[in-house]
Amino acid sequence: MERFPSASALIGAWKPDRPVIGLRPHAAGMAARWFLQHFPGDVAYAYKANSSVFLLGALYGAGIRKFDVASIPEIEDAATIPGAELHFMHPVKSRTAIRRAFAEFGVRSFTLDSEEELKKIAEETGGCRDLILWVRVAVPSHNSKIPLERKYGVAGAKAARLLVKARQAAKELGITFHVGSQTATPEAYTTALAEVGKLIARAGVVLDRLDVGGGFPSLYEEDGAPAPLSAFVRAIVDGVERLPIGERCRLMCEPGRALVAEAESLIVRVDARRGNELFINDGSYGTLFDAAHMDFNFPVRLIGRETEAGEPMTAFSFWGPTCDTIDFMKGPFLLPARIKEGDYIEIGNTGAYGRAIAGRFNGYGAFDEAILLDQPMLTMYPAEVEQSERRESRREAQQVQA
């Protein structure tokens, strides 16, 4: 795959007709190293967020060996990673998926949120007790872009009863929860862990594992930025210390967005301008689902024509290339007022879920790829970026001296 120092350099060389995904594997590596250094437990990458081999390679190179998988295709893919430890964290699975995961791929870690699912797991694994069983409990979703508690999770007396039954069936018993995707405030984990504490006391079980799930945020706009990731870790550590569990209970998290959002950007061309609306060659049916349906205001910049200092900026909305009128991203996306047809825009921090959701509706959705060597447009890992830039400066100095 070709490498370029920046999106602007790519445009100068290619002048692409199709959208381009610009990969920054080094950004995924920096994010993974941060979690491995600061989270006091296992870090399992949420595979669904992005399965690009380049980003997976960067995560692996940083030390990620555990993966949250949710389907047989994800298991088939992740099982090719040397030394991968797979956790089948979908609470509702087909019997075929359970059987194949267990028998063909050696998966021994399963999530459930009902007695019916526990029965399926027991039957399809032949009553195997060498299992890690995670009971998915429902917790409140505070200040998250995408609440998740309505679909999965068990609570109250049902949860306590399920924990007791899972304890009897498993070698290791775990509790897992999810506070919602793109959670802005650490207090979400504080509240969730308090609920978990009440449930453990009610069930009276010994817990071997505790998975605080995903939800860790990425940075999409400078205004209204989420709390620093260190604040989330502190909230989790403080909440866990209050739980009625022993030191042997092993902690895990499942970051997806926080590991790969910054590791890709999308380069699009303006095909038409109508007032403050820009028609671009990718959209909600492609890699910009979150911009259209979740109102994410991704960072944007004009590339190929330099933006002048103090140049007036205008709020734009985007139309995608399909004929569907829901292919619309309201923004606001701030770009130079002089932008016109034929210009290129870099849309930053699209690495989480963009390519995973993209389809080929209306004949669109194909994209090219290249590796970009510069830093993400916005980052949750400023200290790691500074260290990386210092290392790069030293390397360039050594090359000059040589």
C-alpha positions as a Python dict, from the first residue, in 0.01 Angstrom:
ca = {
    (1, 'M'): (0, 0, 0),
    (2, 'E'): (131, 345, -90),
    (3, 'R'): (240, 582, 185),
    (4, 'F'): (211, 958, 192),
    (5, 'P'): (324, 1216, 446),
    (6, 'S'): (-28, 1365, 451),
    (7, 'A'): (-366, 1368, 280),
    (8, 'S'): (-259, 1678, 87),
    (9, 'A'): (37, 1490, -59),
    (10, 'L'): (-193, 1203, -156),
    (11, 'I'): (-426, 1440, -340),
    (12, 'G'): (-134, 1595, -524),
    (13, 'A'): (-19, 1254, -644),
    (14, 'W'): (-348, 1077, -712),
    (15, 'K'): (-625, 1332, -763),
    (16, 'P'): (-859, 1041, -686),
    (17, 'D'): (-1199, 994, -841),
    (18, 'R'): (-1317, 765, -560),
    (19, 'P'): (-1318, 830, -184),
    (20, 'V'): (-994, 734, -12),
    (21, 'I'): (-953, 589, 335),
    (22, 'G'): (-630, 721, 480),
    (23, 'L'): (-495, 478, 737),
    (24, 'R'): (-276, 586, 1028),
    (25, 'P'): (-175, 255, 1188),
    (26, 'H'): (64, 439, 1420),
    (27, 'A'): (-240, 608, 1579),
    (28, 'A'): (-397, 270, 1658),
    (29, 'G'): (-66, 158, 1806),
    (30, 'M'): (-45, 467, 2027),
    (31, 'A'): (-400, 414, 2154),
    (32, 'A'): (-337, 47, 2228),
    (33, 'R'): (-17, 122, 2418),
    (34, 'W'): (-203, 380, 2628),
    (35, 'F'): (-470, 130, 2732),
    (36, 'L'): (-220, -148, 2799),
    (37, 'Q'): (-14, 85, 3017),
    (38, 'H'): (-299, 253, 3206),
    (39, 'F'): (-589, 9, 3233),
    (40, 'P'): (-540, -225, 3533),
    (41, 'G'): (-652, -544, 3362),
    (42, 'D'): (-701, -716, 3029),
    (43, 'V'): (-764, -510, 2716),
    (44, 'A'): (-982, -691, 2460),
    (45, 'Y'): (-1024, -509, 2131),
    (46, 'A'): (-1386, -487, 2009),
    (47, 'Y'): (-1332, -647, 1669),
    (48, 'K'): (-1647, -504, 1514),
    (49, 'A'): (-1511, -149, 1524),
    (50, 'N'): (-1262, -205, 1240),
    (51, 'S'): (-1103, -523, 1105),
    (52, 'S'): (-850, -366, 867),
    (53, 'V'): (-543, -589, 862),
    (54, 'F'): (-321, -280, 886),
    (55, 'L'): (-489, -159, 1204),
    (56, 'L'): (-506, -509, 1351),
    (57, 'G'): (-135, -540, 1282),
    (58, 'A'): (-70, -215, 1466),
    (59, 'L'): (-280, -326, 1764),
    (60, 'Y'): (-102, -661, 1769),
    (61, 'G'): (237, -493, 1747),
    (62, 'A'): (146, -279, 2048),
    (63, 'G'): (61, -590, 2249),
    (64, 'I'): (-313, -655, 2202),
    (65, 'R'): (-382, -1030, 2219),
    (66, 'K'): (-740, -1042, 2344),
    (67, 'F'): (-1042, -977, 2124),
    (68, 'D'): (-1415, -924, 2179),
    (69, 'V'): (-1586, -1104, 1890),
    (70, 'A'): (-1958, -1121, 1817),
    (71, 'S'): (-2006, -1361, 1524),
    (72, 'I'): (-1858, -1662, 1350),
    (73, 'P'): (-1712, -1450, 1065),
    (74, 'E'): (-1533, -1235, 1323),
    (75, 'I'): (-1411, -1549, 1501),
    (76, 'E'): (-1290, -1701, 1174),
    (77, 'D'): (-1096, -1383, 1101),
    (78, 'A'): (-957, -1322, 1450),
    (79, 'A'): (-858, -1687, 1495),
    (80, 'T'): (-584, -1637, 1235),
    (81, 'I'): (-405, -1394, 1469),
    (82, 'P'): (-119, -1574, 1648),
    (83, 'G'): (-192, -1623, 2016),
    (84, 'A'): (-534, -1458, 1998),
    (85, 'E'): (-763, -1507, 2299),
    (86, 'L'): (-1124, -1479, 2182),
    (87, 'H'): (-1421, -1379, 2397),
    (88, 'F'): (-1760, -1445, 2233),
    (89, 'M'): (-1938, -1145, 2386),
    (90, 'H'): (-2267, -1147, 2195),
    (91, 'P'): (-2541, -1220, 2453),
    (92, 'V'): (-2769, -1398, 2201),
    (93, 'K'): (-2606, -1656, 1974),
    (94, 'S'): (-2733, -1926, 1744),
    (95, 'R'): (-2670, -2284, 1846),
    (96, 'T'): (-2453, -2329, 1538),
    (97, 'A'): (-2239, -2029, 1635),
    (98, 'I'): (-2189, -2161, 1989),
    (99, 'R'): (-2105, -2511, 1866),
    (100, 'R'): (-1860, -2396, 1599),
    (101, 'A'): (-1691, -2142, 1825),
    (102, 'F'): (-1638, -2410, 2089),
    (103, 'A'): (-1549, -2710, 1872),
    (104, 'E'): (-1368, -2553, 1576),
    (105, 'F'): (-1199, -2250, 1727),
    (106, 'G'): (-1149, -2346, 2090),
    (107, 'V'): (-1351, -2056, 2230),
    (108, 'R'): (-1417, -2103, 2601),
    (109, 'S'): (-1548, -1756, 2691),
    (110, 'F'): (-1918, -1678, 2633),
    (111, 'T'): (-2159, -1402, 2732),
    (112, 'L'): (-2526, -1456, 2816),
    (113, 'D'): (-2816, -1258, 2960),
    (114, 'S'): (-3084, -1524, 3005),
    (115, 'E'): (-3134, -1875, 3140),
    (116, 'E'): (-3231, -1984, 2788),
    (117, 'E'): (-2891, -1876, 2657),
    (118, 'L'): (-2718, -2056, 2946),
    (119, 'K'): (-2904, -2373, 2851),
    (120, 'K'): (-2798, -2337, 2485),
    (121, 'I'): (-2433, -2291, 2581),
    (122, 'A'): (-2441, -2595, 2810),
    (123, 'E'): (-2601, -2815, 2544),
    (124, 'E'): (-2386, -2704, 2251),
    (125, 'T'): (-2060, -2739, 2447),
    (126, 'G'): (-2153, -3086, 2573),
    (127, 'G'): (-2184, -2972, 2932),
    (128, 'C'): (-1823, -2852, 2939),
    (129, 'R'): (-1741, -2679, 3267),
    (130, 'D'): (-1407, -2539, 3151),
    (131, 'L'): (-1578, -2216, 3051),
    (132, 'I'): (-1571, -1848, 3136),
    (133, 'L'): (-1934, -1739, 3148),
    (134, 'W'): (-2009, -1368, 3155),
    (135, 'V'): (-2354, -1254, 3266),
    (136, 'R'): (-2446, -934, 3081),
    (137, 'V'): (-2626, -706, 3324),
    (138, 'A'): (-2828, -397, 3239),
    (139, 'V'): (-2690, -66, 3367),
    (140, 'P'): (-2804, 294, 3315),
    (141, 'S'): (-2669, 473, 3011),
    (142, 'H'): (-2564, 829, 3094),
    (143, 'N'): (-2433, 1080, 2840),
    (144, 'S'): (-2362, 826, 2567),
    (145, 'K'): (-2422, 884, 2196),
    (146, 'I'): (-2559, 532, 2147),
    (147, 'P'): (-2736, 382, 2452),
    (148, 'L'): (-2727, 3, 2456),
    (149, 'E'): (-2918, -108, 2765),
    (150, 'R'): (-3255, -161, 2593),
    (151, 'K'): (-3145, -454, 2378),
    (152, 'Y'): (-2926, -662, 2610),
    (153, 'G'): (-2874, -710, 2980),
    (154, 'V'): (-3057, -866, 3273),
    (155, 'A'): (-3138, -692, 3600),
    (156, 'G'): (-3284, -743, 3947),
    (157, 'A'): (-3396, -1084, 4073),
    (158, 'K'): (-3354, -1241, 3727),
    (159, 'A'): (-2992, -1129, 3716),
    (160, 'A'): (-2921, -1264, 4066),
    (161, 'R'): (-3076, -1599, 3980),
    (162, 'L'): (-2884, -1618, 3652),
    (163, 'L'): (-2556, -1543, 3828),
    (164, 'V'): (-2615, -1832, 4070),
    (165, 'K'): (-2694, -2075, 3786),
    (166, 'A'): (-2398, -1959, 3576),
    (167, 'R'): (-2171, -1995, 3880),
    (168, 'Q'): (-2270, -2361, 3901),
    (169, 'A'): (-2200, -2419, 3530),
    (170, 'A'): (-1872, -2233, 3484),
    (171, 'K'): (-1510, -2268, 3581),
    (172, 'E'): (-1498, -1888, 3598),
    (173, 'L'): (-1790, -1652, 3646),
    (174, 'G'): (-1785, -1297, 3518),
    (175, 'I'): (-2013, -996, 3501),
    (176, 'T'): (-2010, -772, 3196),
    (177, 'F'): (-2196, -452, 3113),
    (178, 'H'): (-2187, -168, 2861),
    (179, 'V'): (-2249, 197, 2946),
    (180, 'G'): (-2319, 296, 2584),
    (181, 'S'): (-2102, 393, 2289),
    (182, 'Q'): (-1910, 723, 2296),
    (183, 'T'): (-1973, 790, 2664),
    (184, 'A'): (-1876, 1146, 2750),
    (185, 'T'): (-1851, 1131, 3130),
    (186, 'P'): (-1668, 888, 3364),
    (187, 'E'): (-1964, 895, 3604),
    (188, 'A'): (-2136, 645, 3376),
    (189, 'Y'): (-1893, 379, 3501),
    (190, 'T'): (-1932, 492, 3861),
    (191, 'T'): (-2309, 443, 3842),
    (192, 'A'): (-2279, 112, 3657),
    (193, 'L'): (-2030, -33, 3906),
    (194, 'A'): (-2251, 69, 4197),
    (195, 'E'): (-2535, -130, 4038),
    (196, 'V'): (-2300, -425, 3988),
    (197, 'G'): (-2205, -413, 4356),
    (198, 'K'): (-2569, -436, 4463),
    (199, 'L'): (-2623, -729, 4229),
    (200, 'I'): (-2319, -924, 4354),
    (201, 'A'): (-2435, -879, 4713),
    (202, 'R'): (-2788, -988, 4622),
    (203, 'A'): (-2673, -1300, 4438),
    (204, 'G'): (-2411, -1392, 4698),
    (205, 'V'): (-2172, -1532, 4438),
    (206, 'V'): (-1793, -1525, 4412),
    (207, 'L'): (-1685, -1337, 4101),
    (208, 'D'): (-1376, -1435, 3903),
    (209, 'R'): (-1400, -1175, 3627),
    (210, 'L'): (-1543, -829, 3575),
    (211, 'D'): (-1569, -672, 3229),
    (212, 'V'): (-1649, -299, 3221),
    (213, 'G'): (-1721, -323, 2848),
    (214, 'G'): (-1657, -49, 2596),
    (215, 'G'): (-1793, 300, 2567),
    (216, 'F'): (-1459, 478, 2599),
    (217, 'P'): (-1486, 789, 2383),
    (218, 'S'): (-1289, 932, 2097),
    (219, 'L'): (-1250, 1299, 2009),
    (220, 'Y'): (-1460, 1436, 1723),
    (221, 'E'): (-1481, 1808, 1794),
    (222, 'E'): (-1272, 2044, 2003),
    (223, 'D'): (-1576, 2206, 2163),
    (224, 'G'): (-1756, 1975, 2404),
    (225, 'A'): (-1471, 1724, 2418),
    (226, 'P'): (-1522, 1423, 2648),
    (227, 'A'): (-1330, 1388, 2973),
    (228, 'P'): (-971, 1259, 2942),
    (229, 'L'): (-939, 881, 2925),
    (230, 'S'): (-738, 887, 3247),
    (231, 'A'): (-1051, 1014, 3425),
    (232, 'F'): (-1245, 712, 3299),
    (233, 'V'): (-979, 474, 3428),
    (234, 'R'): (-976, 648, 3767),
    (235, 'A'): (-1355, 619, 3792),
    (236, 'I'): (-1337, 248, 3710),
    (237, 'V'): (-1060, 181, 3962),
    (238, 'D'): (-1244, 373, 4235),
    (239, 'G'): (-1569, 192, 4158),
    (240, 'V'): (-1407, -153, 4156),
    (241, 'E'): (-1242, -88, 4493),
    (242, 'R'): (-1588, -47, 4646),
    (243, 'L'): (-1716, -381, 4513),
    (244, 'P'): (-1752, -692, 4731),
    (245, 'I'): (-1493, -885, 4532),
    (246, 'G'): (-1152, -1018, 4619),
    (247, 'E'): (-813, -937, 4470),
    (248, 'R'): (-830, -1249, 4253),
    (249, 'C'): (-1113, -1100, 4043),
    (250, 'R'): (-968, -1017, 3703),
    (251, 'L'): (-1066, -695, 3530),
    (252, 'M'): (-1122, -652, 3154),
    (253, 'C'): (-1233, -375, 2917),
    (254, 'E'): (-1344, -382, 2552),
    (255, 'P'): (-1239, -60, 2378),
    (256, 'G'): (-1322, -37, 2010),
    (257, 'R'): (-1384, 324, 1912),
    (258, 'A'): (-1112, 454, 2146),
    (259, 'L'): (-849, 233, 1981),
    (260, 'V'): (-918, 292, 1612),
    (261, 'A'): (-1124, 609, 1558),
    (262, 'E'): (-813, 824, 1514),
    (263, 'A'): (-644, 565, 1292),
    (264, 'E'): (-838, 646, 975),
    (265, 'S'): (-968, 950, 796),
    (266, 'L'): (-1180, 981, 483),
    (267, 'I'): (-1078, 1188, 182),
    (268, 'V'): (-1371, 1297, -34),
    (269, 'R'): (-1421, 1521, -336),
    (270, 'V'): (-1678, 1796, -367),
    (271, 'D'): (-1889, 1719, -673),
    (272, 'A'): (-2123, 2017, -638),
    (273, 'R'): (-2197, 2313, -415),
    (274, 'R'): (-2541, 2459, -357),
    (275, 'G'): (-2519, 2743, -112),
    (276, 'N'): (-2395, 2594, 215),
    (277, 'E'): (-2461, 2236, 104),
    (278, 'L'): (-2178, 2029, -42),
    (279, 'F'): (-2237, 1716, -249),
    (280, 'I'): (-1950, 1475, -176),
    (281, 'N'): (-1862, 1133, -314),
    (282, 'D'): (-1920, 932, 6),
    (283, 'G'): (-2194, 946, 265),
    (284, 'S'): (-2420, 769, 512),
    (285, 'Y'): (-2439, 452, 303),
    (286, 'G'): (-2060, 455, 291),
    (287, 'T'): (-1830, 538, 581),
    (288, 'L'): (-2021, 834, 726),
    (289, 'F'): (-2310, 654, 897),
    (290, 'D'): (-2233, 819, 1232),
    (291, 'A'): (-2234, 1166, 1077),
    (292, 'A'): (-2578, 1109, 926),
    (293, 'H'): (-2758, 910, 1191),
    (294, 'M'): (-2572, 989, 1515),
    (295, 'D'): (-2499, 1355, 1438),
    (296, 'F'): (-2124, 1316, 1481),
    (297, 'N'): (-1944, 1634, 1378),
    (298, 'F'): (-1623, 1486, 1245),
    (299, 'P'): (-1328, 1725, 1212),
    (300, 'V'): (-1283, 1845, 853),
    (301, 'R'): (-1027, 2040, 654),
    (302, 'L'): (-980, 2152, 296),
    (303, 'I'): (-681, 1978, 137),
    (304, 'G'): (-493, 2037, -184),
    (305, 'R'): (-546, 2413, -154),
    (306, 'E'): (-395, 2563, 155),
    (307, 'T'): (-622, 2743, 399),
    (308, 'E'): (-491, 3091, 470),
    (309, 'A'): (-447, 3224, 823),
    (310, 'G'): (-757, 3413, 935),
    (311, 'E'): (-957, 3295, 636),
    (312, 'P'): (-1334, 3309, 703),
    (313, 'M'): (-1494, 2973, 770),
    (314, 'T'): (-1850, 2872, 683),
    (315, 'A'): (-2075, 2604, 832),
    (316, 'F'): (-2162, 2344, 567),
    (317, 'S'): (-2378, 2034, 553),
    (318, 'F'): (-2303, 1736, 329),
    (319, 'W'): (-2507, 1531, 86),
    (320, 'G'): (-2378, 1185, 0),
    (321, 'P'): (-2363, 1048, -356),
    (322, 'T'): (-2669, 821, -352),
    (323, 'C'): (-3016, 923, -469),
    (324, 'D'): (-3162, 872, -121),
    (325, 'T'): (-3257, 1188, 67),
    (326, 'I'): (-3154, 1040, 404),
    (327, 'D'): (-2798, 1036, 271),
    (328, 'F'): (-2747, 1366, 449),
    (329, 'M'): (-2501, 1485, 714),
    (330, 'K'): (-2615, 1810, 871),
    (331, 'G'): (-2290, 1894, 1050),
    (332, 'P'): (-2213, 2179, 1088),
    (333, 'F'): (-1879, 2118, 915),
    (334, 'L'): (-1661, 2429, 918),
    (335, 'L'): (-1467, 2485, 597),
    (336, 'P'): (-1331, 2786, 407),
    (337, 'A'): (-1606, 2993, 248),
    (338, 'R'): (-1434, 2968, -92),
    (339, 'I'): (-1470, 2589, -122),
    (340, 'K'): (-1595, 2476, -462),
    (341, 'E'): (-1663, 2182, -690),
    (342, 'G'): (-1350, 1975, -748),
    (343, 'D'): (-1197, 2051, -405),
    (344, 'Y'): (-1102, 1771, -167),
    (345, 'I'): (-1190, 1745, 202),
    (346, 'E'): (-1030, 1530, 468),
    (347, 'I'): (-1282, 1407, 725),
    (348, 'G'): (-1091, 1300, 1033),
    (349, 'N'): (-1123, 1029, 1297),
    (350, 'T'): (-1351, 802, 1096),
    (351, 'G'): (-1172, 479, 1190),
    (352, 'A'): (-1442, 343, 1420),
    (353, 'Y'): (-1730, 164, 1247),
    (354, 'G'): (-1703, 363, 922),
    (355, 'R'): (-1565, 94, 693),
    (356, 'A'): (-1742, -177, 897),
    (357, 'I'): (-2086, -33, 821),
    (358, 'A'): (-2020, 84, 463),
    (359, 'G'): (-2227, -81, 189),
    (360, 'R'): (-2260, -60, -189),
    (361, 'F'): (-2609, 89, -216),
    (362, 'N'): (-2685, 265, -546),
    (363, 'G'): (-2352, 146, -688),
    (364, 'Y'): (-2144, 364, -456),
    (365, 'G'): (-1934, 266, -156),
    (366, 'A'): (-1607, 160, -323),
    (367, 'F'): (-1297, 335, -193),
    (368, 'D'): (-922, 336, -235),
    (369, 'E'): (-675, 315, 53),
    (370, 'A'): (-338, 462, 143),
    (371, 'I'): (-128, 499, 456),
    (372, 'L'): (-80, 851, 594),
    (373, 'L'): (224, 921, 809),
    (374, 'D'): (110, 1237, 987),
    (375, 'Q'): (-84, 1257, 1313),
    (376, 'P'): (-464, 1241, 1352),
    (377, 'M'): (-659, 1564, 1316),
    (378, 'L'): (-775, 1539, 1679),
    (379, 'T'): (-641, 1306, 1946),
    (380, 'M'): (-722, 1175, 2291),
    (381, 'Y'): (-354, 1081, 2331),
    (382, 'P'): (-158, 1410, 2315),
    (383, 'A'): (134, 1290, 2529),
    (384, 'E'): (181, 982, 2310),
    (385, 'V'): (169, 1198, 1994),
    (386, 'E'): (436, 1430, 2135),
    (387, 'Q'): (659, 1134, 2219),
    (388, 'S'): (608, 993, 1870),
    (389, 'E'): (696, 1326, 1710),
    (390, 'R'): (1012, 1354, 1923),
    (391, 'R'): (1117, 1004, 1819),
    (392, 'E'): (1057, 1092, 1455),
    (393, 'S'): (1262, 1413, 1490),
    (394, 'R'): (1550, 1217, 1643),
    (395, 'R'): (1530, 959, 1366),
    (396, 'E'): (1539, 1229, 1096),
    (397, 'A'): (1835, 1398, 1269),
    (398, 'Q'): (2026, 1070, 1281),
    (399, 'Q'): (1956, 1012, 912),
    (400, 'V'): (2091, 1361, 827),
    (401, 'Q'): (2405, 1300, 1034),
    (402, 'A'): (2457, 966, 867),
}
